[in-house]
Amino acid sequence: MRNDKEYNGWTNWETWNVALWVDNDYETYKEKQRYVRTRHFRESFEDLVESFCNKRYPNGTPDMDNSSEMRKVNYEEIANAWKEDYNE
């Protein structure tokens, strides 16, 4: 069982793992870009990120033991990282 301690600069392993899968799989990364561009920010950015990640990985990432690990993801932290990407 994993603990909730910080992992590689992220809140926890689960947050790091989701961010890693999204940004290091080319097709998912491109899908993320299209998804964010077409949403026009009608919902909060954090909700948009959470929705994207849960649609892409409904059973958790391939590295996760089960889908319940997705509940530990800090979507606000991922949203902030995505905002930085789009502001560059």
N, CA, C and O atoms as CSV, one atom per row, in Angstrom:
chain,resi,resn,atom,element,x,y,z
A,1,MET,N,N,0.847,-1.199,0.000
A,1,MET,CA,C,0.000,0.000,0.000
A,1,MET,C,C,0.879,1.243,0.000
A,1,MET,O,O,1.868,1.322,0.729
A,2,ARG,N,N,0.506,2.199,-0.818
A,2,ARG,CA,C,1.264,3.444,-0.904
A,2,ARG,C,C,0.794,4.413,0.163
A,2,ARG,O,O,-0.350,4.362,0.614
A,3,ASN,N,N,1.695,5.292,0.554
A,3,ASN,CA,C,1.278,6.318,1.520
A,3,ASN,C,C,0.996,7.619,0.777
A,3,ASN,O,O,1.198,7.707,-0.434
A,4,ASP,N,N,0.538,8.609,1.499
A,4,ASP,CA,C,0.147,9.875,0.886
A,4,ASP,C,C,1.257,10.918,0.940
A,4,ASP,O,O,0.986,12.111,0.798
A,5,LYS,N,N,2.500,10.490,1.144
A,5,LYS,CA,C,3.606,11.430,1.223
A,5,LYS,C,C,3.949,11.966,-0.163
A,5,LYS,O,O,3.675,11.336,-1.185
A,6,GLU,N,N,4.555,13.143,-0.161
A,6,GLU,CA,C,4.968,13.772,-1.411
A,6,GLU,C,C,5.820,12.805,-2.236
A,6,GLU,O,O,6.594,12.012,-1.702
A,7,TYR,N,N,5.649,12.900,-3.551
A,7,TYR,CA,C,6.364,11.999,-4.452
A,7,TYR,C,C,6.871,12.774,-5.665
A,7,TYR,O,O,6.078,13.345,-6.414
A,8,ASN,N,N,8.164,12.795,-5.856
A,8,ASN,CA,C,8.797,13.473,-7.000
A,8,ASN,C,C,8.280,14.898,-7.208
A,8,ASN,O,O,8.070,15.329,-8.342
A,9,GLY,N,N,8.078,15.619,-6.119
A,9,GLY,CA,C,7.635,17.009,-6.203
A,9,GLY,C,C,6.128,17.193,-6.303
A,9,GLY,O,O,5.650,18.326,-6.339
A,10,TRP,N,N,5.374,16.103,-6.349
A,10,TRP,CA,C,3.913,16.164,-6.412
A,10,TRP,C,C,3.344,15.798,-5.043
A,10,TRP,O,O,4.057,15.268,-4.191
A,11,THR,N,N,2.071,16.079,-4.838
A,11,THR,CA,C,1.404,15.816,-3.568
A,11,THR,C,C,1.588,14.377,-3.104
A,11,THR,O,O,1.862,14.125,-1.931
A,12,ASN,N,N,1.436,13.434,-4.033
A,12,ASN,CA,C,1.548,12.011,-3.712
A,12,ASN,C,C,1.833,11.221,-4.991
A,12,ASN,O,O,1.864,11.779,-6.088
A,13,TRP,N,N,2.037,9.937,-4.829
A,13,TRP,CA,C,2.344,9.073,-5.964
A,13,TRP,C,C,1.234,9.096,-7.003
A,13,TRP,O,O,1.514,9.150,-8.201
A,14,GLU,N,N,-0.011,9.058,-6.569
A,14,GLU,CA,C,-1.148,9.002,-7.487
A,14,GLU,C,C,-1.206,10.233,-8.393
A,14,GLU,O,O,-1.451,10.116,-9.593
A,15,THR,N,N,-0.979,11.409,-7.810
A,15,THR,CA,C,-0.986,12.646,-8.589
A,15,THR,C,C,0.157,12.635,-9.600
A,15,THR,O,O,-0.038,12.948,-10.775
A,16,TRP,N,N,1.340,12.275,-9.136
A,16,TRP,CA,C,2.501,12.178,-10.028
A,16,TRP,C,C,2.238,11.192,-11.156
A,16,TRP,O,O,2.562,11.470,-12.310
A,17,ASN,N,N,1.657,10.048,-10.833
A,17,ASN,CA,C,1.442,8.994,-11.815
A,17,ASN,C,C,0.469,9.431,-12.904
A,17,ASN,O,O,0.722,9.190,-14.084
A,18,VAL,N,N,-0.629,10.063,-12.534
A,18,VAL,CA,C,-1.599,10.532,-13.525
A,18,VAL,C,C,-0.963,11.608,-14.407
A,18,VAL,O,O,-1.101,11.568,-15.630
A,19,ALA,N,N,-0.274,12.563,-13.796
A,19,ALA,CA,C,0.388,13.620,-14.566
A,19,ALA,C,C,1.413,13.019,-15.531
A,19,ALA,O,O,1.536,13.463,-16.672
A,20,LEU,N,N,2.132,12.027,-15.073
A,20,LEU,CA,C,3.129,11.362,-15.910
A,20,LEU,C,C,2.488,10.681,-17.114
A,20,LEU,O,O,2.951,10.843,-18.243
A,21,TRP,N,N,1.427,9.922,-16.874
A,21,TRP,CA,C,0.751,9.218,-17.974
A,21,TRP,C,C,0.173,10.195,-18.989
A,21,TRP,O,O,0.284,9.974,-20.195
A,22,VAL,N,N,-0.437,11.266,-18.515
A,22,VAL,CA,C,-1.054,12.224,-19.431
A,22,VAL,C,C,0.001,12.894,-20.307
A,22,VAL,O,O,-0.182,13.026,-21.517
A,23,ASP,N,N,1.098,13.314,-19.697
A,23,ASP,CA,C,2.075,14.091,-20.450
A,23,ASP,C,C,3.131,13.265,-21.173
A,23,ASP,O,O,3.842,13.801,-22.023
A,24,ASN,N,N,3.252,11.998,-20.867
A,24,ASN,CA,C,4.294,11.191,-21.492
A,24,ASN,C,C,3.781,10.174,-22.498
A,24,ASN,O,O,4.566,9.451,-23.110
A,25,ASP,N,N,2.488,10.118,-22.667
A,25,ASP,CA,C,1.912,9.307,-23.732
A,25,ASP,C,C,1.455,10.292,-24.808
A,25,ASP,O,O,0.553,11.097,-24.575
A,26,TYR,N,N,2.076,10.227,-25.982
A,26,TYR,CA,C,1.843,11.242,-27.013
A,26,TYR,C,C,0.369,11.403,-27.366
A,26,TYR,O,O,-0.129,12.526,-27.435
A,27,GLU,N,N,-0.322,10.315,-27.586
A,27,GLU,CA,C,-1.740,10.398,-27.963
A,27,GLU,C,C,-2.577,11.030,-26.849
A,27,GLU,O,O,-3.470,11.832,-27.122
A,28,THR,N,N,-2.290,10.672,-25.606
A,28,THR,CA,C,-3.029,11.258,-24.483
A,28,THR,C,C,-2.704,12.739,-24.348
A,28,THR,O,O,-3.591,13.549,-24.079
A,29,TYR,N,N,-1.447,13.092,-24.534
A,29,TYR,CA,C,-1.041,14.491,-24.474
A,29,TYR,C,C,-1.768,15.322,-25.528
A,29,TYR,O,O,-2.276,16.403,-25.231
A,30,LYS,N,N,-1.816,14.814,-26.758
A,30,LYS,CA,C,-2.530,15.518,-27.818
A,30,LYS,C,C,-4.030,15.600,-27.506
A,30,LYS,O,O,-4.663,16.625,-27.758
A,31,GLU,N,N,-4.583,14.535,-26.967
A,31,GLU,CA,C,-5.995,14.530,-26.571
A,31,GLU,C,C,-6.228,15.582,-25.492
A,31,GLU,O,O,-7.234,16.291,-25.523
A,32,LYS,N,N,-5.309,15.687,-24.543
A,32,LYS,CA,C,-5.411,16.702,-23.485
A,32,LYS,C,C,-5.456,18.089,-24.098
A,32,LYS,O,O,-6.292,18.904,-23.710
A,33,GLN,N,N,-4.583,18.373,-25.039
A,33,GLN,CA,C,-4.556,19.684,-25.681
A,33,GLN,C,C,-5.876,19.991,-26.380
A,33,GLN,O,O,-6.416,21.089,-26.237
A,34,ARG,N,N,-6.399,19.021,-27.137
A,34,ARG,CA,C,-7.688,19.224,-27.819
A,34,ARG,C,C,-8.815,19.414,-26.805
A,34,ARG,O,O,-9.667,20.287,-26.971
A,35,TYR,N,N,-8.815,18.616,-25.784
A,35,TYR,CA,C,-9.859,18.657,-24.758
A,35,TYR,C,C,-9.907,20.028,-24.093
A,35,TYR,O,O,-10.975,20.623,-23.953
A,36,VAL,N,N,-8.758,20.513,-23.692
A,36,VAL,CA,C,-8.706,21.811,-23.012
A,36,VAL,C,C,-9.122,22.932,-23.955
A,36,VAL,O,O,-9.857,23.837,-23.559
A,37,ARG,N,N,-8.661,22.879,-25.193
A,37,ARG,CA,C,-9.002,23.933,-26.166
A,37,ARG,C,C,-10.495,23.992,-26.464
A,37,ARG,O,O,-11.030,25.080,-26.680
A,38,THR,N,N,-11.175,22.861,-26.481
A,38,THR,CA,C,-12.585,22.839,-26.880
A,38,THR,C,C,-13.557,23.077,-25.732
A,38,THR,O,O,-14.759,23.203,-25.967
A,39,ARG,N,N,-13.082,23.139,-24.532
A,39,ARG,CA,C,-13.986,23.287,-23.394
A,39,ARG,C,C,-14.317,24.731,-23.072
A,39,ARG,O,O,-15.306,24.991,-22.386
A,40,HIS,N,N,-13.529,25.667,-23.542
A,40,HIS,CA,C,-13.796,27.098,-23.358
A,40,HIS,C,C,-13.997,27.485,-21.892
A,40,HIS,O,O,-14.577,28.529,-21.592
A,41,PHE,N,N,-13.523,26.651,-20.999
A,41,PHE,CA,C,-13.499,26.957,-19.570
A,41,PHE,C,C,-14.866,27.331,-18.994
A,41,PHE,O,O,-14.976,28.232,-18.162
A,42,ARG,N,N,-15.894,26.633,-19.445
A,42,ARG,CA,C,-17.238,26.853,-18.893
A,42,ARG,C,C,-17.346,26.297,-17.480
A,42,ARG,O,O,-18.180,26.742,-16.691
A,43,GLU,N,N,-16.510,25.335,-17.168
A,43,GLU,CA,C,-16.455,24.797,-15.814
A,43,GLU,C,C,-15.114,25.197,-15.227
A,43,GLU,O,O,-14.243,25.690,-15.944
A,44,SER,N,N,-14.943,24.990,-13.942
A,44,SER,CA,C,-13.659,25.358,-13.356
A,44,SER,C,C,-12.564,24.508,-13.992
A,44,SER,O,O,-12.802,23.372,-14.402
A,45,PHE,N,N,-11.381,25.065,-14.067
A,45,PHE,CA,C,-10.280,24.355,-14.709
A,45,PHE,C,C,-9.962,23.062,-13.966
A,45,PHE,O,O,-9.664,22.044,-14.591
A,46,GLU,N,N,-10.021,23.098,-12.650
A,46,GLU,CA,C,-9.779,21.882,-11.864
A,46,GLU,C,C,-10.803,20.800,-12.210
A,46,GLU,O,O,-10.440,19.634,-12.359
A,47,ASP,N,N,-12.069,21.171,-12.337
A,47,ASP,CA,C,-13.103,20.200,-12.716
A,47,ASP,C,C,-12.850,19.646,-14.121
A,47,ASP,O,O,-13.076,18.464,-14.381
A,48,LEU,N,N,-12.386,20.502,-15.011
A,48,LEU,CA,C,-12.070,20.079,-16.370
A,48,LEU,C,C,-10.951,19.031,-16.353
A,48,LEU,O,O,-11.042,18.011,-17.037
A,49,VAL,N,N,-9.911,19.282,-15.579
A,49,VAL,CA,C,-8.789,18.347,-15.467
A,49,VAL,C,C,-9.251,17.027,-14.868
A,49,VAL,O,O,-8.899,15.957,-15.366
A,50,GLU,N,N,-10.034,17.103,-13.804
A,50,GLU,CA,C,-10.527,15.878,-13.174
A,50,GLU,C,C,-11.389,15.074,-14.139
A,50,GLU,O,O,-11.258,13.852,-14.220
A,51,SER,N,N,-12.263,15.749,-14.866
A,51,SER,CA,C,-13.120,15.077,-15.828
A,51,SER,C,C,-12.285,14.392,-16.910
A,51,SER,O,O,-12.534,13.236,-17.250
A,52,PHE,N,N,-11.303,15.099,-17.446
A,52,PHE,CA,C,-10.442,14.531,-18.482
A,52,PHE,C,C,-9.730,13.277,-17.967
A,52,PHE,O,O,-9.744,12.233,-18.619
A,53,CYS,N,N,-9.114,13.393,-16.803
A,53,CYS,CA,C,-8.332,12.272,-16.258
A,53,CYS,C,C,-9.221,11.070,-15.957
A,53,CYS,O,O,-8.827,9.932,-16.209
A,54,ASN,N,N,-10.401,11.309,-15.428
A,54,ASN,CA,C,-11.293,10.194,-15.107
A,54,ASN,C,C,-11.899,9.556,-16.353
A,54,ASN,O,O,-12.185,8.359,-16.357
A,55,LYS,N,N,-12.094,10.335,-17.400
A,55,LYS,CA,C,-12.563,9.756,-18.665
A,55,LYS,C,C,-11.461,8.951,-19.327
A,55,LYS,O,O,-11.710,7.889,-19.898
A,56,ARG,N,N,-10.239,9.464,-19.246
A,56,ARG,CA,C,-9.101,8.787,-19.880
A,56,ARG,C,C,-8.703,7.530,-19.110
A,56,ARG,O,O,-8.320,6.527,-19.713
A,57,TYR,N,N,-8.791,7.580,-17.799
A,57,TYR,CA,C,-8.375,6.463,-16.945
A,57,TYR,C,C,-9.502,6.087,-15.973
A,57,TYR,O,O,-9.346,6.258,-14.764
A,58,PRO,N,N,-10.611,5.589,-16.470
A,58,PRO,CA,C,-11.740,5.281,-15.583
A,58,PRO,C,C,-11.427,4.183,-14.556
A,58,PRO,O,O,-12.066,4.113,-13.506
A,59,ASN,N,N,-10.472,3.353,-14.854
A,59,ASN,CA,C,-10.069,2.289,-13.923
A,59,ASN,C,C,-8.706,2.554,-13.314
A,59,ASN,O,O,-8.073,1.644,-12.779
A,60,GLY,N,N,-8.253,3.791,-13.393
A,60,GLY,CA,C,-6.919,4.151,-12.927
A,60,GLY,C,C,-5.917,3.977,-14.052
A,60,GLY,O,O,-6.221,3.356,-15.071
A,61,THR,N,N,-4.728,4.521,-13.874
A,61,THR,CA,C,-3.687,4.370,-14.890
A,61,THR,C,C,-3.230,2.908,-14.909
A,61,THR,O,O,-3.522,2.157,-13.978
A,62,PRO,N,N,-2.527,2.507,-15.949
A,62,PRO,CA,C,-2.025,1.126,-15.994
A,62,PRO,C,C,-1.122,0.762,-14.812
A,62,PRO,O,O,-0.969,-0.418,-14.497
A,63,ASP,N,N,-0.526,1.758,-14.160
A,63,ASP,CA,C,0.337,1.492,-13.003
A,63,ASP,C,C,-0.424,1.352,-11.686
A,63,ASP,O,O,0.141,0.890,-10.695
A,64,MET,N,N,-1.673,1.738,-11.662
A,64,MET,CA,C,-2.433,1.713,-10.413
A,64,MET,C,C,-2.986,0.328,-10.125
A,64,MET,O,O,-3.292,-0.446,-11.032
A,65,ASP,N,N,-3.103,0.041,-8.837
A,65,ASP,CA,C,-3.637,-1.247,-8.408
A,65,ASP,C,C,-5.139,-1.346,-8.644
A,65,ASP,O,O,-5.651,-2.417,-8.969
A,66,ASN,N,N,-5.852,-0.215,-8.478
A,66,ASN,CA,C,-7.298,-0.197,-8.704
A,66,ASN,C,C,-7.782,1.238,-8.881
A,66,ASN,O,O,-7.046,2.195,-8.639
A,67,SER,N,N,-9.013,1.362,-9.302
A,67,SER,CA,C,-9.553,2.683,-9.628
A,67,SER,C,C,-9.707,3.590,-8.407
A,67,SER,O,O,-9.785,4.809,-8.560
A,68,SER,N,N,-9.751,3.034,-7.225
A,68,SER,CA,C,-9.918,3.873,-6.035
A,68,SER,C,C,-8.721,4.797,-5.822
A,68,SER,O,O,-8.833,5.800,-5.117
A,69,GLU,N,N,-7.588,4.473,-6.418
A,69,GLU,CA,C,-6.424,5.339,-6.274
A,69,GLU,C,C,-6.638,6.689,-6.966
A,69,GLU,O,O,-5.982,7.672,-6.624
A,70,MET,N,N,-7.549,6.738,-7.932
A,70,MET,CA,C,-7.841,8.003,-8.610
A,70,MET,C,C,-8.432,9.033,-7.637
A,70,MET,O,O,-8.320,10.236,-7.869
A,71,ARG,N,N,-9.053,8.573,-6.564
A,71,ARG,CA,C,-9.625,9.503,-5.572
A,71,ARG,C,C,-8.545,10.249,-4.798
A,71,ARG,O,O,-8.825,11.279,-4.186
A,72,LYS,N,N,-7.312,9.741,-4.818
A,72,LYS,CA,C,-6.217,10.383,-4.089
A,72,LYS,C,C,-5.507,11.450,-4.920
A,72,LYS,O,O,-4.659,12.177,-4.402
A,73,VAL,N,N,-5.846,11.546,-6.196
A,73,VAL,CA,C,-5.176,12.483,-7.091
A,73,VAL,C,C,-5.541,13.917,-6.715
A,73,VAL,O,O,-6.707,14.230,-6.475
A,74,ASN,N,N,-4.540,14.773,-6.668
A,74,ASN,CA,C,-4.742,16.196,-6.403
A,74,ASN,C,C,-4.935,16.892,-7.756
A,74,ASN,O,O,-3.968,17.308,-8.394
A,75,TYR,N,N,-6.175,17.009,-8.174
A,75,TYR,CA,C,-6.476,17.588,-9.487
A,75,TYR,C,C,-6.159,19.075,-9.545
A,75,TYR,O,O,-5.843,19.598,-10.614
A,76,GLU,N,N,-6.238,19.750,-8.431
A,76,GLU,CA,C,-5.877,21.171,-8.398
A,76,GLU,C,C,-4.396,21.337,-8.758
A,76,GLU,O,O,-4.027,22.254,-9.492
A,77,GLU,N,N,-3.571,20.460,-8.243
A,77,GLU,CA,C,-2.142,20.534,-8.538
A,77,GLU,C,C,-1.871,20.270,-10.026
A,77,GLU,O,O,-1.067,20.966,-10.646
A,78,ILE,N,N,-2.539,19.272,-10.590
A,78,ILE,CA,C,-2.382,18.989,-12.018
A,78,ILE,C,C,-2.911,20.169,-12.828
A,78,ILE,O,O,-2.285,20.565,-13.812
A,79,ALA,N,N,-4.048,20.735,-12.436
A,79,ALA,CA,C,-4.612,21.889,-13.139
A,79,ALA,C,C,-3.624,23.047,-13.142
A,79,ALA,O,O,-3.456,23.715,-14.162
A,80,ASN,N,N,-2.977,23.289,-12.027
A,80,ASN,CA,C,-1.989,24.377,-11.959
A,80,ASN,C,C,-0.814,24.106,-12.894
A,80,ASN,O,O,-0.302,25.027,-13.531
A,81,ALA,N,N,-0.388,22.859,-12.977
A,81,ALA,CA,C,0.703,22.501,-13.893
A,81,ALA,C,C,0.268,22.709,-15.344
A,81,ALA,O,O,1.042,23.204,-16.163
A,82,TRP,N,N,-0.966,22.333,-15.657
A,82,TRP,CA,C,-1.473,22.522,-17.019
A,82,TRP,C,C,-1.557,23.999,-17.361
A,82,TRP,O,O,-1.226,24.404,-18.475
A,83,LYS,N,N,-2.001,24.806,-16.401
A,83,LYS,CA,C,-2.086,26.259,-16.632
A,83,LYS,C,C,-0.705,26.809,-16.958
A,83,LYS,O,O,-0.563,27.631,-17.863
A,84,GLU,N,N,0.305,26.366,-16.233
A,84,GLU,CA,C,1.669,26.812,-16.510
A,84,GLU,C,C,2.079,26.427,-17.928
A,84,GLU,O,O,2.716,27.215,-18.625
A,85,ASP,N,N,1.717,25.223,-18.356
A,85,ASP,CA,C,2.034,24.775,-19.712
A,85,ASP,C,C,1.418,25.691,-20.758
A,85,ASP,O,O,2.051,26.000,-21.769
A,86,TYR,N,N,0.193,26.121,-20.520
A,86,TYR,CA,C,-0.529,26.919,-21.519
A,86,TYR,C,C,-0.181,28.394,-21.456
A,86,TYR,O,O,-0.512,29.151,-22.369
A,87,ASN,N,N,0.479,28.806,-20.395
A,87,ASN,CA,C,0.887,30.212,-20.276
A,87,ASN,C,C,2.289,30.447,-20.820
A,87,ASN,O,O,2.735,31.591,-20.903
A,88,GLU,N,N,2.985,29.383,-21.190
A,88,GLU,CA,C,4.349,29.536,-21.716
A,88,GLU,C,C,4.340,29.923,-23.163
A,88,GLU,O,O,5.401,30.094,-23.763
